[in-house]
Amino acid sequence: MALIFEKRRNIAYITINRPEAMNAMDPETYSELSEAWIEVRDDPDVWCSIITGAGDKSFSAGADLKKTIPREPEKWELWQTQNEQILNRGLEVWKPVIAAVNGYCLAGGMTLLLATDVRIAAEHATFGLSEVKRGILPGNGGTQRTIRQLPYPIAMWLLLSGERIDAEEALRHGLINDIVPMKDLMPEAERRAAVICENGPLAVRAIKELAVRSQSMSLEQGLRMEVMMQSMLKTTEDAKEGPRAFAEKRKANFRGE
């Protein structure tokens, strides 16, 4: 299997499972990733997800060029915009996604990282957008999200040079949240997922959507959308349970209803 997909409690675990190829993604992997993200999006019992790579060397080295580049797509495929959507290529997943970066995070692995919400890296992780060295560009949002998430000169250097940065530099520029020893990588990702899952899941999704959409809306539009979302949330059972639990000095039992 190119991908391992598991669900435990309210957390979905997605593992790119091609360690022999540094978890490079071939067409089969992309297809399975699309199915996995749709499952995360559509399963009401999934409140958060964690994505990582198999082994301890690579999160993902990007697209498997030996299997993806030789095939020249048909011209009509340019308009198949909804075909096998993935997280970094148009699929809207409003549940939080945590990346556990266990090594090389390059090219398509980096563009996947840029579509996640919380990012934990092992000490030996390295990051880069190497596509320009192959005569192509960082697709699936690479040119779009890099410039939004990093300072302009840092983003442009990564995009134009294809050079890599280490975990310390990635942390310094705000690309990742934290660096931990490899043995602590998944426990820390799970800890953060558990913290998120203690909150009202509908509120979490509303917050993520508002925050993401705000990047392409005016402040006035964002404020209005925020009011609408809040009005909807106040009608939920979770919005009643939260204040009730606070008053009773106990942990809230949110159910996503």
N, C-alpha and C positions, 0 to 999 in steps of 0.2 A: 504493500500500500504506500502511495506517495504521501499520504496524509493520515495522521491518527486523530480521530475526533472522539472525545469522551465528555460525559457530563457527570459531575459530582456535586450534589446539593444544587445550588443555584448558579454554579460556575461551569462554563464550557471550556474545555482544554483543546486547543488546536496545536498539533505538532507537525511541522514540515519534516517528513521522514525520508530524506535522501542523504544520509550522512556520507555515503560513499562519493557523492557529488557535491559536497559542502552545502547540502540542502538547496542546491540550485533548482529552480522551478521549471519543469518541462510542461508541455500541454496538459498531460494527465494531472499534474499537481495543480495547475491553474483551474482546471475543471472541478477537482475535488475541493479546492479552496472556495470556489463559488458556491458549491452545495453546502459547505460548512457555514459560511457566512449567512446564507439564507436560513439555515437551521437556527443559528443564533438569533437572527432577526425575528423569526416567526414562532419560536418556542416560548410561550409565556412563562415557563418555569426557569428559563435562562435569564439571569439578571446581569451577568457580567461574563467576560471571556478573557482567557489568557492565551496568547500565541507565542510559540517558541520554536526552536529547531532541535532536531534529534542530535544527541551527542554533546560534546563540550567544545567543539571547534567552530561551529558556524550556526548563526541564526538563519541566514540565507545569503548565498553569494549572488543572488539575482536570477535572471532567466538563464536557463540552460541553452547557451547559444548554439550548441551542436544540434539541438532539436527544434529550436524556435526560429533561428535566423534563416536556415536554408529554404524554408517554405515561403514562397512569395504569395501573399494573400490576394484573393480576387478583388478587383476594384469595388465591386458591390458590397464587400464586407465592411467598407468604411462606414456605411450607414446602419450596420447591425449594432447599434449602440447599447441595446439591452441584452446582448448575447453574453452569457456566462459572466455577469458582472461580479466584480470582487470589491473588497473593502476600499481599495485605493483607486478603483475605476468605476465610480458612479453609484455603487450600491449603498443605500442609506441604512445604516445600522445605528440606532440611537442608544443602544446599550453600551456601557463603557467597555473598552478594549485595552487590555494591559499587555505590553510586549516585554518578554523576558529574553534579553539579548545575550545569547550564550557564545558569542564569538564574532566571526565575520558578519557584518551587516552592510552589504554592498549592492549597488545598482538596484535591481528590483526588490531586494531585501530592505534597502534603505527607503524606497518609495512606499513599501508596505509599512515600515516603521512610522513614516510621516502621517499615515492615516490612523494610527492608534492614539490613545488618549493619555496613558500613563506608561512610562518606559523605564525599566530597570535593566542595568547592564552589568555583566560580569567584568572583572578587572581587565581581562585580556581582550575585550570587545574592541573592534575597529569599525569605522564608518566611512562610507564614501559612495560617490556617484561616478562610476567608472565608464559609463556608456560613451562619453565623448572620446575615450581612447579607442573605442571600437567603431567610431564613425557614425554613431547613432546618438539619439538624445534620451534622457531619462524620462520615459513615458509613464503612464498610469499616475500622473500627478507630480512627477518629480520636479519639473520646471515650475510648477504652480505652488506646491506646498513648501518647497525649500525656501523660497523667497519670502513666504509669509511667516515662517516659523523661526528663521534665523536672521541675524543682522545682515543687511545688504552685502557688505563686502565679504563676509564669511560665506554666505550662500553663493555668491557669484564665483568665489574661488573654488568651492566644491564642484559647482556645475561646470565651470570652464576648464578646470585643470584635471579633473578625475582623480585627484590626490585623496589620500585617506587621512582621517584624524583618529586619535585614540580616545579611550573612554573619558579620560580626564579633560581633554579639550571639548569633547561632546557635552560633558556636564557643565563646563565653564560657559559654553554658548547657549545653554538651556535646551539642548536637543534631547536630553534624558533627565529623569528625575533623580536618579541615585546610582551609585556604583557599589557593588557588594562582591564578596568572594564567590566563586562559582558554586560552592556548596550551599550558599545561602540564597542563590538566585531564585529558584522556584518557591522556597518558603517565603521570601519577601514579596514576590508577586502574589502569592496566595494570601498573605497577610493583608495586602492592600485591597485585593478583591473582596476579602471578608469584611473589611471596613466599609467598603462601598455597599455591600449587600446588607449591611445593618440599617441602611437608610431606605426611605420610601422609594421603591423601584420606579414608580410612575414619575415621581418628582425628579429622580436621577435622569430619566430619559428626557424629560422636558428641559432640564437644565442643559444637557448635552446638546440637544437640538437648537436651543436658543443661542448657546455660545457659538456653535459652529455656523449657524445661519447669520449671525451678527456680522461675520466677516464680509458678507456680500449685501448687507442692508444698511440703510441709513440709521442713525440713532433713533429718529422718530419712528421708523418702521419697527425697529427692534423693541422699543418700549411698548408699542401697541401690541405686538405679538406676545410680549411678556405678560401684559395684562390679560390677554385672551387665554394663555396657557394657565395662568394662576386661577382664573375664573373656573376653568375646567377642573383643575386639581382640587379646588375647595369642595367639589361635589363628590369626591371619592371617599371610600371607607378609610383609606390610609390617612387622609387628612383629618379624619375624626379620631383615629387611633393614636396618632402622634401626640396631640395635646392631652388626650386622656391618659396615655402612658406617662407623660411628663407630670401631670397632676398627681398621679398615683405612685410616682417615684419608682417606676419599673421600666424595663426595656420594652420598646414598642414591638408589637408583633405585626409587622407589615405583610400584606399578602398580595399586593399589586392589584387591588380592587378599588 
